[in-house]
């Protein structure tokens, strides 16, 4: 099984300054295939249970999918697995824009970074030339400056992953950017890199890769490319990026304000977002082999920051997380806040959410002027800008917020906990009172926590899909007929449905295919199985491939069980059941997907039971010995 693997694992010890290349064993490929599968196996072996996430012993495990580096549309993903500084969960992150391609072309499927350097360094990987470089001149600089300097030194044809000042200062929700535009590291990868004094990773590969059956591979790829090009919403997605996905449901993301005071229900992002689109000049940035391009270079055309140019990981951050959340009336200010967060290395969703949370506690009198050191917290640009800077530099209230949600709750007390919309110490992105879909439920049961990891892979992201359409999707992703009855009769069981969505996502991450909707919608289990066989020359059935997706989801669960996680952590904000979501004169309670039944705590606990049952776990959410043996996992 040589093609299309890079063929090696690269180990870099920052403390010793040593580099070791190890051949990727055939046994690993057979047992876990690649991508997430082998990454979680490495995590199981290398991450010692109970270690401090910011200790030198916490490794960063980078990995590429099996099809990354080929011409498969959207096969671009770079994954990083680590114990997250924000909440202590061993979880994955994903990014694009060529880092995975370059690592694979250099001959490496995986990169494992351990230890801590005494002085700031960057890692340079140019094929077999691997070394640590002095990054003292880059320490204290933003991601934009760091990336430009490394490009100036090594050329624009290399990929650069870098952190900013927030990562250096160990802000627990800091992240990194790849080539200034693709996010990598929700949950604090930036802080973990900062704790290791690792400023950047620079990669360039020239070896290329091969596939086993070129003719068959091309025959499979051509119709996929054409389908993506002909997709009716391709132009709209390219124009709006990730904002397209959030477009109709801003209230899902903003629990602390009644947005209907300003906008009609369900229309906030549509109104604000369209106006922002008219006020900025944009050009798209696409990952290798992607015909969409959902990232942007943009320039504010008017307003206070007219002429400000910025590279954006998420255009939606301008319109959604900053614009609506802080009631910005000057659209250029949204560009400014996103540009600041990206350059400092602050993850936009969590940063804007925790500032929003602090303002809410201040308005309720839970945070006093003594805590803010006289800073009046208001829902406006000045407050957001000040707190972005304070969080980055760990000053004033920002030093408290920089420690994350759980630290804030400990600092501000039980009253503050009631108003925090978090799961496993991570802010939630979807509110089931607006629409209860697999994204909402996954936040509860997935080890990662509040931020769902399978966006756009589930048709339930859109309300009102008919059972027939959902069944067709189940057929696409390989749900066996004998499981369909449990999922759909007498009504849609979101818990059982979610299990199969997660396993399908696992398959995509073994292969390295992007999960964005315009890409993912063009793949099904049979297609990716054929692609795997054509690329590797290894015959495998669709059912067997899906079983590998199940295997890595179970392995991730096992790793976090070792960290002390159990059913007690598969929780959710109690306000979801105790209070309605109010939009104008309307009230929305947590109901089933078709909005016919209001849920009680007993209903939700039953759903968690059903999810565990569908996975073959016991009542505490622990995989049974029988399930582990079936999947070939350690007991």
FIMAR-847611 format. One record per atom (N, C-alpha, C): y, x, z. Coordinates in pm, whole numbers, plus 50000, padded with zeros to 5 digits. Layout:
REM FIMAR-847611
YXZ
...
This chain:
REM FIMAR-847611
498815008650000
500005000050000
501255009050000
501505016249890
502615025649886
503925019149839
503845011249735
505065005149682
505284991649750
506544987549772
507804994649750
508385000349880
507535005349967
507995011050093
508695024450072
509625027550163
510195040950164
509155051050210
508295046650302
507145054650341
507265062250471
508435061450538
508625069450659
509435062150766
509235066550890
510085062651002
510865075151043
512175073751056
513025084951095
513435083151242
513145093251324
513515093151465
514645103051489
515725098351551
516855106951584
517115106151734
517005117451803
517265118251947
518645124251966
519595116152011
520975120752024
521145130652139
520345129452242
520455138852354
520015152752314
518885153452247
518355166452208
518925171352075
519535162252001
520025165851868
518905168451770
517775161951794
516585164651712
516325153351614
515645156751506
515295147251401
513815148851370
513115137651359
511685138151326
511365127351224
510675131151120
510215121651018
508725119351037
508355106551044
506945103151065
506505093650954
505385096450895
504885087850788
504575073950841
504945063850765
504655049950803
503155047450786
502485044950894
501035044050893
500545031450820
499445033050749
498845021750680
498415010950779
498005015150899
497575005350998
498734996251039
499945001751048
501104993551080
501394983450969
501294987950845
501544978950732
500534967550732
499284970750759
498254960450755
498394950550870
498794955450986
498884946851104
500174938751109
501284944451056
502584937751071
503374936850941
502844941750831
503424941450697
504674950050683
505764946250750
507014953550734
508164945750792
509404949850761
510574942750809
510514940450959
510814928050998
510784924351140
509444927351204
508374925551130
507054927151189
506874940751253
507114951351176
506964964951229
508074968051328
509274962651306
510364965151401
510014960151541
509474947951550
509144942751682
507944950151742
507054955151660
505984963651711
506574976451770
507524982551700
508194994451753
508954991151881
509584979451884
510304975352005
509354973552122
508194967552095
507184965652199
506744979152256
506624989052173
506175002152217
507285010452282
508525008852235
509595018052273
510565012852377
510754999752387
511714994252483
510994991652615
511314999652715
510674998352844
511204986052917
510314977452967
510764965353037
511684968653154
512774961353163
513684962653276
514764973053262
514814980453152
515854990653139
517224984353124
518244991453169
519624987153150
519934987753001
520494976952944
520784977152799
521704988552756
522534993652847
523455004352811
522945018152853
521675018952890
521115031752927
520715039552802
520655052852812
520245060952696
518835057652649
518025051852738
516635048652703
516495036352615
517575028652599
517515016752514
517665021152367
516585020452288
516675025052149
517325014752058
517855019551948
518285010851839
517265012751728
516655001751686
515585002551586
516064995451460
516435003251360
516864997851231
515634995751142
515694985751056
514584983550966
515004976450839
514284979050732
514524972550604
513334963650569
513574953150494
512494944450449
511724950650334
510534945450310
509644951050209
510264950750069
510974939950036
511514938549900
512914944349885
513494949449993
514814955649986
514744967949895
515734969049809
515764980149714
515224976449578
514574964849570
514124959849440
515234951149381
514954945149267
515944936449202
515814921949245
515064919049349
514934905349399
516304900549448
516814889349397
518124884449439
518204882049589
519174888349653
519384886349795
518484894449886
517634903149832
516794911549917
517614923649960
518464921450058
519494931250094
519574934050243
518764927450325
519034927250468
518624940050540
519544944450625
519274954950723
519164948150859
518134951250933
517954945351065
518054956251172
518554952451288
518574961351404
518004953551522
517054959551591
516464953651710
516794962551829
517224956451940
517644963852058
517734954152175
517824959452295
518064950952411
519564948852420
519994936152410
521404933052392
522204934852521
523284942452516
524124944252635
524754931252686
524944921352601
525594909052644
524724900852737
523414899752707
522574890752786
521204896352822
520914908752787
519654914752826
518444910252748
518654903352637
517554898652553
517224909152448
515944911252423
515544919752310
515554911052186
516484913752099
516744904651988
517144912351863
517044905651748
517424912051621
518834908451578
519394916851494
520644913751425
520434917251279
521264911451192
521094913751048
522434916550982
522414925250881
523604928350804
523224931550660
524214933050576
523954935550434
524784947050379
525244945450256
526144954850188
525604968950172
524324970350146
523824982950094
523274992850194
523444990750325
522895000250421
521375000750412
520754989050400
519294988550389
518814995150260
519504992350150
519144998450022
519195013650032
520285018850086
520435033350092
519385039850182
519075033350294
518055038850383
516695039050314
516395028250243
515115027550172
515075038150061
516155039549985
516205049349877
516135063749930
516535065650055
516445078950115
515025082050161
514165071750159
512765074050192
512335068950328
513185060150389
512895055550524
512905040250531
511845034850587
511805020450612
512455017150746
512385026750839
512895024450974
513625036851025
514635034151106
515405044551173
515445041051320
514975050051407
514955047851551
515865058051618
516895052951688
517875061651753
517715060551903
517525071851970
517355072152114
518315082252175
518415081852310
519205091652382
520695089152375
521445098452430
522905097652434
523485111452408
524445112052320
525135124552293
526205127052398
526475139752426
527545143052520
528915141152457
529005143152327
530255141852254
530075132052139
531165126052090
531065116351981
530425122551856
529485115151795
528805120051676
528635108851575
528355112551453
527845103251353
526535108851301
525685100151250
524425104651190
524585104051039
524305115050973
524335115550827
522905116450776
522535107050688
521205106950629
521355107050478
521135118450417
521165119650271
519775124350227
518905114950195
517515118050164
516915126150280
516415138150254
515795146250359
516815154150441
518055153650401
519115160550474
519655151250583
519205153350706
519595144950820
520225153850926
521405150350969
522065158451070
523065150251150
523445155551266
524485149451348
525795156551319
526835148551294
528155154151267
529115151251380
530105159751397
531125158151500
532045146451465
532115136551554
532955124751530
534135124151626
534495135551686
535605135651781
536905130851717
537115134451593
538345130451524
538365115651489
537205109051499
537125094851468
537115086251593
536815092351706
536755084751832
538145079551867
538225066851902
539505060651928
540115053951806
539435055251692
539935049251568
539175036251539
539805027851459
539185015251420
538115017051313
537415006251286
536335006751187
536875009851048
538015004251015
538585006450882
538885021250860
539595027450953
539945041550941
538695050250940
537755047251029
536525055151038
535745054850908
535585042950852
534845041550727
535535048750613
536845047150603
537595053750496
537505068950506
537555074150628
537475088650646
536095093950606
535055086650643
533705090950608
533455089650458
534015079350396
533925078250250
534675089750183
535835092950238
536615104050182
535825117050190
535065118850298
534305131150317
533025131450235
532345119650226
531005119650165
530895111650035
531935104249999
531895096549876
531645081849900
532195073549812
532085058949828
530705053549792
529825062149741
528495057349705
527525057749822
527995061249941
527145060550059
527515048050139
526595043550222
526845032150310
527245037150447
528245030550506
528755034650636
528705022750733
528015024650843
528025015050953
528795021451067
529845014751115
530725020851215
531125010951322
531495016351438
532035008151546
533515011351563
534215002351634
535625004451664
535825007351811
537065005651855
537415008851993
536704999852094
536404987452055
535714978352148
534324983552181
533614988852083
532314994752109
532415007152195
533415015452168
533615027452248
533865024052395
534575012952417
534905008652553
533854999452613
532714998452547
531534991252599
531784976452621
532594970352536
532744955752539
531404949752501
530864941052583
529474936952570
529204927652451
530244923152384
530024915452262
530674922352142
530804935552152
531294943152036
530164945151936
530544946951810
529544948651705
529964959951612
529234961651505
529574971451403
529774964251270
530374971451177
530514966351041
529914976350944
529264971250842
528744979350733
529744978750619
530234990250576
531214991050466
532404981850489
532804980550615
534004973150657
533904958150640
532744952950597
532714938750563
531484931150609
530394937750639
529184930450677
528884932950825
528794922250901
528584923451045
527164927751076
527024935651181
525704939451231
525814941551381
525174932551459
525094935551601
525614925251699
525454912251672
525844902451772
525064904851900
525744903552012
525104906152140
525394919852196
526174928052120
526644940552177
526104953452120
525674953551992
525234966151932
526364976451934
527604971951917
528724981151923
528794988352056
528594980852166
528614986952299
527454996652317
526284993152264
525135002052275
525385015052199
525945014052079
526305026152005
527365034052080
528335027052136
529385033852212
528835041152333
527855034852399
527255041352516
526515054052478
526045054852355
525345066652305
526295076852242
527595073652242
528615081752176
528325083052026
527755072351970
527435072051827
528505063751756
529355070251680
530465063651613
530035056951484
529115063051411
528775057651279
527445062951230
526905056051133
525715060351059
526085060350911
525875071550845
526235073050704
524945075950626
524675067750525
523395068850456
523595068750305
522885077850238
522845078050092
521445082350048
520845074249963
519505077449914
519465078149763
518655087049712
518545088749567
517115088049516
516155085849606
514745086549566
514275074049493
514895062749525
514465050349463
513115045649516
512655034449465
511345029149502
510685023449378
509405020049391
508645014449279
508005001349322
507614993549224
506794981749251
505474983449175
504434976849225
503094978849169
502934972949030
503494960949009
503324953948882
504704949948828
505304958848751
506674956648704
506794944148618
505864942048528
505954930748437
505904917548514
504934916148602
504804903948680
506014902048769
506484912848827
507634912348916
508854906848842
509104911748722
510244907048642
510074892448603
508874888548569
508614874548533
508924865048649
508674869648770
508944861448888
510434860948921
511134871948896
512544872948935
513474865448841
513204866048711
514134860248613
514494845648640
513534836648666
513924822848692
514694821048822
514454829648920
515214828949044
516684832149018
516914842648943
518284846548909
518984835148835
518294829248739
518894818548661
519184806348747
518284802948837
518504791448926
519724793449014
519904805649065
521064808349149
522344807249067
522314812448945
523494811748859
523864797348825
522854788848811
523094775048773
523274765748892
523164771049013
523294762649133
524654755749134
524694742549149
525944735049134
527074739449228
526724743749350
527754747249448
528004762249455
527534769549355
527704784049359
529184788049365
530004781849281
531414785549276
532104782149408
531744770849465
532384766749591
532004776349703
530724780249708
530294789549811
530984803049793
531084807749670
531754820449644
533224819949686
533814808149671
535224806649705
535444805649855
534534798749926
534744796150067
533884804750158
532804810450105
531924818450188
531274809950296
531114815950415
530414809050523
531164796750570
532464795650540
533204783750578
532624771350511
532004773350396
531364762150325
530304755550412
529544763750486
528464758450567
528994750850687
530134755350742
530664748650860
531604737150824
531874735550699
532984727550652
533234714150717
532204706150738
532444692450781
532324690250931
531924700551006
531604698051146
532234708151240
533574709551238
534194719451326
534014716151473
533874703351507
533774699551647
532504704951711
531504708351629
530274714251683
530614727151757
531564734551705
531824747951752
532914748651858
533674738251877
534844739151964
534754729252079
534064732752187
533844723052293
535034720752384
536054729252379
537084728752482
538324720852443
538344715452325
539544707952285
539144695852204
539874684952224
539634672852146
540424674152016
539764679051913
540454682151788
540954669751716
540424658151754
540894645951687
542334642551725
542874649351827
544284647451857
545144652751742
544594662451669
545344668551560
544844664451422
543534662151412
542924659551283
541984647451293
541784640351185
540774629751185
539404635451215
538534627751282
537184632751314
536464638051191
535894649851207
535104655751099
535914662050989
537244662351002
538074667050892
538884679550924
538804684551048
539674695551087
539514707650997
538304712150980
538094724150900
538394721550754
538064709650706
538354706450566
539844707550538
540664701450626
542104701450604
542674715550620
542354721750732
542914734950759
542354745250662
541044744650640
540394754550555
540924754350413
541094742550356
541604741650219
543014747150211
543834744550314
545184749950313
545184765250318
544274770850399
544184785350407
543754791150273
542824784550206
542384789350075
543544790349978
544504781449994
545654781349905
546684792049942
546564797550065
547584806650114
547174821350114
545974824250069
545514838150067
545004841649928
545164854149893
544624859349768
543294865949802
542254862849724
540924867349760
540224874049642
539344883449677
538364888549583
537044889949657
535964886749589
534664886249655
534034900149667
533224901449772
532394913249793
530954908549803
530084914349724
528694909949722
527764921249765
526684917549830
525624927149861
524894930849732
524194942149729
523404945549610
522424934349575
522294931149451
521414920949392
521824906749428
523004904849489
523444891249522
524404886049416
524114874649354
525014868949252
526064859549311
526194859149443
527144849949506
528384857249555
528234865749654
529374872949711
530114864549812
529664864549939
530264855650040
531204863050135
531514875750105
532474883250185
533704885950099
534824889650163
536094889450091
537014901050124
537774904850025
539024911850046
540124901550027
541084901350118
542114891050104
543474896350144
544474888950101
545864892450129
546644879650160
547364879750272
548194868250308
549374867350212
549574855350156
550604853650053
551944849550110
551974844650234
553254841350297
553064841750448
554064837450522
553964837150667
554404850250731
554254850950862
554704862550939
554084875550891
552814874850849
552104886850807
551874886950656
552844881850583
552774882050438
552534896250389
551564897550297
551244910650242
550154917950317
549744912650434
548664919050510
547374918350432
546754929750409
545494930350338
544374933250437
543264926550418
542144928350510
540844925850439
539804932950483
538444930250438
537774921950545
537204910550505
536694901050601
535184899650594
534564900450711
533134897450718
532894882550697
533774874250754
533634859750741
535004853650714
535194848250596
536454841350569
536624829550664
535494823450704
535564812150797
536244815550926
536214828350966
536874832151089
538354829351087
538984831350971
540414828850959
540714814050980
539994805650910
540284791350911
539674784251031
538514788851075
537744781451173
537924787051313
537384798751339
537334803751476
538694807551530
539594812251445
540944814951491
541884803351459
541884798751336
542864789051292
542874776151371
541724769551378
541664756651446
541614758451597
540864768351640
540664770251784
541984772451858
542914779551796
544174782751862
545364775951796
545064765451720
546104756751664
547164764951589
546704774251506
547644782551431
548284774351319
549554775351308
550264768551200
550644778251089
550684791051123
550974801451025
549644807650985
549214805150863
547894809450819
547734824550820
548824831850798
548734846350798
548354851650936
548624843951039
548234848151173
546724847651191
546074838551124
544624838351125
544054850651059
544674854950949
544264867250881
544464879150975
545584879251047
545874890251139
544844891051251
544504879851312
543544880051422
542154884451374
541754879851258
540454883851205
540464898751169
541574903351112
541684917451077
541634926151203
542294921851309
542274929351435
540864929951493
540214918251502
538874917751559
537894926351480
537944925451348
537044933451266
537304948351284
538554952251289
538864966451300
538494971951438
538734964151542
538364968351678
536844967951699
536154959851617
534724958251635
534374947351735
535144936551736
534874925051821
534244914051740
533104908951785
532414898151714
533244885451724
533654880151609
534644869551602
534234856851677
532994852351659
532584839651717
532664840251869
532064850451930
532074851452075
533464854552129
534194863252061
535534866952109
536444854852114
536504847252006
537364835452004
536874825052102
535554823852120
534994814052213
535324817452357
535214830252394
535454833752534
536944833352567
537804835752469
539244833852490
539534818952505
538934810852421
539054796352430
538634791552569
537534796952618
536994793652750
537974797552860
538544809352851
539494813952952
540724804952956
541204800752841
542344791652836
541984778352902
540794773452876
540334760952935
540294762053088
539754773153140
539694774953286
541094776253345
541984782453273
543374783853318
544054770253326
543834762053223
544414748653222
543864739953335
542634742753377
542004735153486
542344740853624
543054752053628
543424758053755
542344766853815
541274769653742
540184777953792
540564792753782
541304796553679
541864809853665
543334809153705
543734817653797
545104817453848
545954828053779
547264827353804
548184837253750
547914851053807
547344851653927
547004864653984
545944871653898
544954863953851
543894869653769
544434874053633
545334866053578
545884869353445
547004879553453
547374883353576
548464892853598
549754887853534
549974874653551
551214868653504
551194863953360
550114866653288
550024862053150
549734847053147
550614839453086
550414825053074
549484822452954
548334816252983
547354813952877
547654800752807
547994801752682
548284790052601
547444790652474
547224779052416
546404778452294
547294781352174
547604794352159
548484798352050
548174812652006
548874817051906
548634830251847
548904841451945
550004840552020
550384851352109
549324853852215
548784842952272
547744844452374
546494850752313
546074845652197
544874850952132
545044865752100
546174869352045
546424883352007
546434892352129
547094888152235
547164896052356
545774898252416
544964887652420
543634888852480
542674896852393
542834896152261
542034904852174
542304919452209
543574922852228
543924936652261
543464940252401
543624931052497
543194933852634
541684935452644
540934927152574
539474928352575
539054941852517
539644945352404
539294957952338
539544969852429
540684969752497
541084981152579
540724979552726
540034968652758
539594965652895
540774966152993
541794958352963
542984957453046
543144943253098
543644941753220
543954928653275
542784919053271
543064906653236
542024896453223
540984900653120
541404907953019
540484912352914
539344920752967
539554928053076
538484936253133
537384927453191
537754915753244
536764906253295
536024899753178
536784895153079
536174888452965
535264897952888
535584910852885
534804920552809
533374921952861
533124917752985
531784918353043
530914906653001
531504896552935
530714885552883
530654873352972
529924863552925
529894850352987
529334850453129
528224856853149
527574856553280
528434863353385
529104873953347
530014880753439
531204871753473
531714864653375
532834855353400
532434844653500
531234839453483
530764828953574
530634834453716
530084846553729
529984852553862
531374854953921
532324858653838
533684861753886
534454849153922
534304838553844
535134826653863
534434815353939
533114816453963
532434807154051
531744795553981
531094787154062
530284776054012
531094766253929
532334764053966
533164754753890
533324759453746
533444772653728
533594778153593
532314776453513
531174776953580
529894775753511
529764762253441
530324751853500
530214738353442
530854737453305
531804746253278
532554745153152
532164755653049
531134763453082
530664773652988
529564767952900
529774768052772
528764763252678
527944775352630
526954779052710
526134790652680
524664787552701
523824794952634
522374794752654
521914809252658
521234813052764
520774826852783
521924836752774
523084832852825
524224841752829
524934843652697
524634835252599
525244836252466
525864822752431
527084823052377
527784810852344
527074803052236
527034789852255
526334781352159
527204779352036
526554777351924
527274775251798
527154760851750
526114753751795
525894740151746
525724730651865
526384719351859
526354709351965
525514697451918
524404694251986
523534683451940
524144669551952
525244668452021
525894655352030
526544651651898
526834661651816
527414658851685
526304656151584
525314665051584
524124663051503
523014671451565
521884665251594
520754672451653
519834676951542
519884690151516
519064695751408
518254707451462
517504714051375
516674725151419
517524736851468
518754738451413
519644748951462
519984746751609
520274734351646
520574731251786
519384734051875
518214729351835
517044730851921
516614745451931
516764752751822
516364766751825
517174774651927
518444770851947
519244777652047
518594776952185
517884766152212
517264764152343
516024772652359
515174773152258
513844779252275
513724793352219
514634797652133
514524811052078
515014821252180
514344832752193
514764842652292
516204847152278
516754846752159
518094852052140
519154843952216
518974830752225
519934822752299
520814814252211
522074812252256
522954802152199
523174802852050
523234814551993
523524815751850
522234814451771
522084803751694
520854801851619
520684812851515
519434816151485
519174827251393
518604822751260
518504809751239
517974805351110
518954795951038
520254799251035
521194790450967
520864789250819
521054777450767
520914774650623
519484774750573
518524777450661
517134776750618
516534763050645
517234754650717
516714741550751
517554730550686
516904721050621
517674710050561
518304700950665
517884701650791
518484693150894
519884697650934
520344708850877
521724712950901
522684702250849
522214694750749
522974683550694
522414670650752
523254661650803
522744649350865
522174639750762
521214631650808
520734620450729
519754623450618
519174635350616
518144638050516
516984628350537
516484622750430
515384613150442
514094620450479
513154613550543
511864619850574
511184625750451
511324619250336
510714624550214
511274638350179
512594639950192
513204652850162
512764663450262
512664659650388
512224669250489
510764673150467
509954663550425
508554666550396
508434676050277
509284674150177
509254683150062
509604697350105
510554698350197
510894711650248
509714717550323
509044709650401
507854714550473
506804719650374
506644712750264
505714717350161
506164730650100
507474732150080
508024744550025
507714756450113
507764754650245
507614765950335
506204767050391
505284758750340
503884760750371
503344753950495
504014743450544
503494736350660
502184729450621
501084732050692
499794725850656
499844710650670
499064703950588
499064689350589
498684683750725
497754690450795
497324685050924
498394686251032
499444694351007
500554695251103
501674685651068
501704680850945
502774671750902
502774658850982
501584654251017
501494641751093
502194643151228
501964654251296
502604656451426
504124657651413
504584663051301
506014665051283
506734651951251
506104643151174
506824631751120
506384618051171
505354617151249
504934603851293
504914603151444
505484592251500
506104581051427
507534583851381
508114595251427
509474598751388
509564613851380
510664619051325
510834633451313
510854639851451
509924648951473
509884656551599
510564670051572
511814671351618
512604683151586
512004695851645
511324694451758
510734706151822
509614712051737
508704703651693
507584708451612
508074713351476
509074706551421
509664710551293
510284724551305
510974727151417
511664739851435
510704751651434
509534749851489
508544760751492
508284765951352
508114757151256
507784761151119
508994767051047
510184762151080
511394767951024
511514782551070
511244785051197
511314798651250
510284807851185
509084802751162
508054811051100
508414814450956
509004804850886
509474807450749
510574818050751
511454817150848
512504827150863
511894840850891
510814841050968
510114853550993
509584859850865
509054851550777
508564856550648
509724862650568
510844855650563
512004860750489
512464874050544
512364875850676
512814888350737
511774899450728
510534896050707
509544906350672
509874911950534
510294903150444
510584907350307
512004912550290
512914908550379
514294913150371
515194904750284
514834891950262
515624883050176
516674875750258
517884875050207
519014868750275
518724854050305
519224849450420
518994835550460
520144826250423
521194831450359
522274822550317
521734811850222
522274799950235
521724788550164
521604790450013
522644795349943
522514796449797
521434806249753
521024815149842
519924824249812
518604817949855
518524814149982
517254809650040
516694797249974
517564788449925
517104775949866
516274778249740
516374790049682
515654793049558
514294799649580
513884800349705
512584806349735
511694796249807
510394797549784
509414789949860
508274799449895
507344794549977
506294803450027
505424808849913
505114800649816
504284805449705
504984816349624
506284814449601
507044824249523
507094837649594
507434837549724
507564850249795
506194856949812
505144848949819
503804854849826
503484862249696
503814856149584
503594862649455
504454875249441
505694874549491
506564886249486
505994897649571
505484894249689
504894904449775
503714911349704
502854903449644
501684909149577
502084917549456
503034912549376
503484920149259
504144933149301
504854933149415
505554945149460
504614955349522
503654950649601
502814959849678
501454962349614
501004952949529
499654953949474
498594948849569
499004943049680
498064937949781
497954922749768
496754917949747
496524903549738
496584897349877
497334886449887
497454879350012
497674864649981
497174855850063
497404841550041
498704837350107
499234826050061
500464820850121
500264817850269
499114812350303
498834809250443
498814821950528
498254832650474
498214845250548
499614850950568
500454849950465
501814855050478
502584847350584
502444834150584
503134826050684
502634829250824
501354832850835
500814836550966
501504849151020
501904858150931
502654869850977
504024865751032
504644855550971
505894850351026
505704845051166
504594837951187
504264832951321
504004844551416
503354854651368
502984866051453
504214872951510
505224875351427
506374882651479
507214874051572
507214860751554
507914852051649
507224852451785
505904853051785
505174854251911
505394867851975
505444878351894
505654891651948
507034892852012
508054886951949
509384886952008
509364879752143
508624868752151
508524861352277
507864869952384
506784876852347
506064885252443
506984896052499
507734902552412
508634913152456
509614907952559
510144895952539
511134890552632
510494884752758
509254880552749
508524876652870
508394888652962
508164900452905
508114912752985
509434915353056
510534910252998
511854911853058
512124901253165
511164892253186
511324882153289
511694868353240
511744866653107
512114853653052
510924844053056
511224831453081
510194821053084
510854807653054
510184796953086
510714783653056
512064781253123
512274787253238
513544785253308
514734789153221
514514798553129
515604803353043
515774794752918
514774786652886
514884777552771
515634765052817
516914767352848
517744756852906
518874753452809
519814745352855
520914740852770
522034735752859
523264735152810
524374730052891
524104715452932
524144712953062
523844699553111
524864689153063
526064693953029
527084684652979
526644677752851
525724684152778
525234677752656
524594664152687
524004662852803
523374650152842
524264641652931
525194647953000
525974640853101
527264634953047
527804640652940
529074636152887
529014634552736
529744625052682
529784623752536
530774633552476
530604636252348
531604643552272
532594633252221
533864634752258
534864624652224
535674629052103
535714620452005
536504622551885
537344610151862
538604610951903
539454599151895
538914588151983
538704576251925
538154565052001
536634564852001
536024574551936
534574574851925
533964584252027
532754580752071
531994589152162
530614591952103
530214604552110
528924608452056
528054614252167
526864608352183
525904613152281
524784620652208
524034628452282
522894635752226
521814625652188
521604624552058
520594615152007
519644622751913
518624615651868
517704621651772
518424623951639
517754630551547
518374634351419
518944622351344
518254610951353
518714599051280
519614589951364
520024595051482
521014588151568
520554574251612
519264572751638
518744559551678
518414558751826
518224570351891
517824570452031
518614580852108
519214576652220
519934586052305
518954593352395
519094606452403
518144614452479
518484615052627
517434615652708
517534618452850
516984632352875
517104637152998
516544650053032
515044650253009
514384639253042
512934638453022
512584639652874
513414633852786
513164634852642
513244649352595
514254656452644
514444670352601
513324679152656
512934676852780
511834684552836
510544681952759
510364669652714
509184666352632
509234673952499
510424675152442
510554682752318
510194697452340
510634703152451
510274716952481
508764718252496
508134708552563
506664708352573
506024708052434
506584699652346
506024698252211
506164711352133
507294718052150
507494730852082
506454740952129
506284741952259
505284751152314
503884747552262
503584734852257
502274730452209
502074734152062
503114732251982
503014735451840
502804750451820
503334758251910
503184772851902
501894777951964
501224769652043
500024774352111
500364781852238
501434777552307
501864783752431
501544774452547
501574779852669
501334771252784
502624764352827
502564756852936
503714748752979
504894757253024
504674770153050
505754779053089
506334786752971
505864783452851
506374790252733
505774803852710
504584806152763
503894818952747
502734817252649
502664825452544
501544824252450
500204825552521
499294816552488
497984816852552
497164828752501
496134832352577
495254843252535
494604840052401
494274827352383
493644823152257
494594825252139
495864821752157
496834823552050
497054838352020
497164846452123
497364860752102
496184867052030
495004863052068
493794868352002
493754863951856
494114851551832
494144846251695
495094854151606
496224858351663
497244865451586
497064880551589
496104885351667
495894899751675
496964906851753
497484900251859
498534906151942
497974910252077
498624919552145
498114924052275
498214913052379
497234911952470
497244901452572
498324904052677
